[in-house]
Amino acid sequence: MDNQKKPQTRRSLKRKLEQEFEQDKADRCKVPFVVESRRDHPDLLRDVRFHVDLLISTVSSFSEADRAAAKRSTHFLSDLAKNEDIVDLIVECDAVPALVKHLQTPPTLKEGDPKSFEYEVEKSSAFALGLLAVKPEHQQLIVDAGALPYLVNLLKRHKDGCTSRAVNGVIRRAADAITNLAHENAAIKTRTRIEGGIPPLVELLEHHDIKVQRAAAGALRTLAFKNDENKNQIVECNALPTLILMLCSEDASIHYEAVGVIGNLVHSSPNIKKQVLLAGALQPVIGLLSTRCLESQREAALLIGQFAAADSDCKVHIVQRGAVPPLIKMLQSSDVQLKEMSAFALGRLAQDTHNQAGIVQSGGIVPLLSLLDSKNGPLQHNSAFALYGLADNEDNVVQLIKTGGAQKLQEGEFIVQPTKDCVTKTLKRLEEKIHGRVLNHLLYLMRIAAKAVQRRVALALAHLCAPDDRKTIFVDNNGLELLLGLLESTNSKQQQDGSTALYKLATKGTSLSSTDAAPLSPTPQVVYFCWWSILRMFLQLHWNSFSNIGFYRCTCKLLGAFPL
């Protein structure tokens, strides 16, 4: 989800670089310079300038002594750049040009000649520049200093036939630096392609070192985001087969980056989406819905939603291959973004008639209804949209009403207007489907179901039934008795629900005079509506159908509930 939570993404990029740096550090000699965050500013400024000057003075020398000095200075600056408060000071001391010049690799030595600090200086320089590029305002400065051609050249170091740990390290750092330079920067993404950065990155997806694979995938993921030319070149370089294999990796960091690359490739690109599906991505992506890695789960759910877009013909295939159960399980996660992406995917899948029934049969209604109470706007909207799709299927209407969905939709507090509009359309959809076999099923539940279900059905029908069906529901099938029973409840919420339903029923299909109108605002306790409006409803429900005893009982209950 590259387009969400940008500050958090920035922090995660930096954290990733720092964690890998610390791991490398444990395996090499410690740098004799210790950076203390509480050092006085003049001392810090002096030290930074000293190391920048040292880098400048050693840029043309590849002697062992100068390489050792340059290594210490690049390590010092990279350690210091971990503190974002000091990054600006490092840049102001002209560290960028000096670090860029040290991205150049030493001249090729004869076979057997010792290699002084093989790629250590280049690796630390790339690492430091990657940390400086975490701040967007420094990205273009680094590129203008000529960093990209050198970084692209470092990506190709494995072609020299060397597969040492040092070579793998410098390749990884170069890929990470490109990731940070191009992050949310359209011009640098394009410049990276022009400089020839995409082909070597695609080739590195098949590198034997997992860390290199991950770094290359991370760079491709960034370069593909909202850049059609980059997307096309990545696909043309035959990246899809390898990316799909990476989806099946047991290493969470590998399949997370791979699913991220594929997600960015298919975003707003229908042709690439077709190619991804033809290449066999669907089943591995569905498999990631059940991984323990939350980040991969989120990306996989988002990608399933993209596969199931309106222009896609694979909605049914997604459900048949087992995507629904893990998506429904995600709805109950404690991770808000995971629930949001899952509801998004289910909403897209619910645009197909057969999928609508399948989602409900798998238990999707209750968790979706519960998410309507969320205070997160996108999550609430995605859940409402999924329920709107489910309500299109007659087989689901009874289940929605049986579980209290109609009341939940009527009483919910919705954050944004599109969600309110969606809920209104869902209720209208339910209203239009309450006839024929749906109505017969609801009437059956009113006769034989548990009392709580009977009341939910009666309450929903009072709001949603057609005026011509009132007599059948509330006189012939005792719906009125159920609503009146709520008025005798000791629960104030049930009393309010009952009185509201009775008033709705009394006014459905009629226009009241000003003397009959209900109060505009409810009392703080139970909403007491005018009892004569409800008596009028009885007379409208075909007077001759009342038995003397039944009419007497109903009238007594009403007079007791609504005293003059």
C-alpha positions, 0 to 999 in steps of 0.5 A: 500500500504504497500510497498510504501513510507516507511518513510511516513508510519513510520511517520503515525505509530508514529502519530497514536500512539501519537494521541491516547495517547493524547486522553487517556491523556485527561481522566486521571490525568496529569503527573507532569513531563513536557518535554521541547525540549529545555532543555540542553542535560546534564539535559535531560540525567540525567532525563532519567537515573533517571527514568530508574533507578526508573523503575529498582528499582520498577520492582519486587514491586507491592505496590501502591507507587511503581506502582505510581512511575513506572507509572510516569516514563513510562509516562515520557519516552513515552512523551519523545519518541515522539521526534525522535531526543531523541529516541537514547538517551533513548535507550542508557540509557538502557531504553529498558530492564527496560520498557520490565520488566514492561510489566509483569502484577501484580499477580492475586489479590483476588476478591475485592482487590484494583488493584493499577493503573490497567494495567497503567504501562504495557500500558505506557511501551508498548506505549513507546516501540512502539515509540522506535520501530519506528526506525528500528535499535531498533526493534531487540533490543526490541525483544531480551530484551524479549518483544514479549512474554509479549506483546502476553500475554497482548493481552489475558488480556480480557480472565480474564473476565475483560472488563474495560477501562484499560484492553482495553487500554493495549491490544490496546497498545500491538497490536500497539507495535507489529505493529511497531516492525514487520514493514518491519522486516521479522524476527520479523514477523516470531517470532511473529507467533512463539510466538503465537501472531496471534490467539489472534489478530484474536480473537480481531477482534471481540472485543467490543471496536472499538479501539481494533479491529482497533489495532488488524487489524493493527497488522495483516496487518503488519504481513501478508505483504510478509510473506506466513506462517503468511498469512496462519495462519491468514486465518486458524484462520478464520479471513476472515468472520470478516474482510469482516464484518469490510469492511462494518463498518461505521467507516473509520479507521475500514474498512481502516485497514480491506481492508489493511489486505485483500490486504496483504493476497491476494498479490501474493497468488492466493489460498488465493485470491480465498478464499477471493472471496468465502467468499464474499469480492468482493461487500464490496470492490467495495462499498469502492470505493465510500467511503469518506476515501481516504485511503480506496479508494486507498486500495480498488482500489488496491485490485480490481486490484489484484482481476482482475489479469490475473489468475482471472476469475472475471473481468466481475463480477467486472464490472457488480457489479458497479466498473467502474464508481467510478474507473473512477471518481477517475481518476479525483481526486487531489490525485496522489496515488488514480489516480494511483491505479484506473488506475491500476485497470482499466488496469487489468479490460481492459484485458477483451473484454466486459470490454473494451467496458464498460469502454469506454461507462462509459467515461474512455477514456478522463481522461486516455488520460489526465493522459498521461501528468502526470509527475508521472511515475507509474501513466503515465504507468498505464494509458498507459497500460489501454489505451493499453487494451482498444485499443484491442476492435474494438468498442473503436478504433473510440472513441480513434481517435475521441477524439484525442487519436492517436495524444496524444499517438504520441506526448506524452513525456513518462518518462520510457521505459516500458511506451514508449514501451506500447504506441508504441504497442497501436499505432500498435494495432490501425493501425492493426484495421483500416479496414472494419467497423472501417474504414467505421465508420471513413470515415463516421465521416470525412463526417458528424462530426464537423470540429474538429473531421473530422480533428482529424480523418484525422490526425490519418488516415494519420499516421495509415492507410494502404497504399492501403487505401490512395486513398479511404480516402484522394481522394474519401472522401476528407481527403486531403482537411482536411489536406490542410485546416490545412495548412491555419490555423492561429494556428501554432500547426495545421499547424505543425500537417497538414504538418507532416501528409502530409509528413507521407502520402507522404512517407507511403509505399515508399522509398524516394531518398536522394534528396527527404528526409525531413529535419532531424530536424524541424524549430523553427516555422512550419515544412515545408516539401519538396512540391515535395514529396507531389506532388509525393503522388498525382501522386501515388494516382491514377492520373486518379481519379483527376478531372482537377479542384480538381487537380488544387486546390490541387496543388495551395494550396500546392504551396502556403503552400510550396513556392520554 
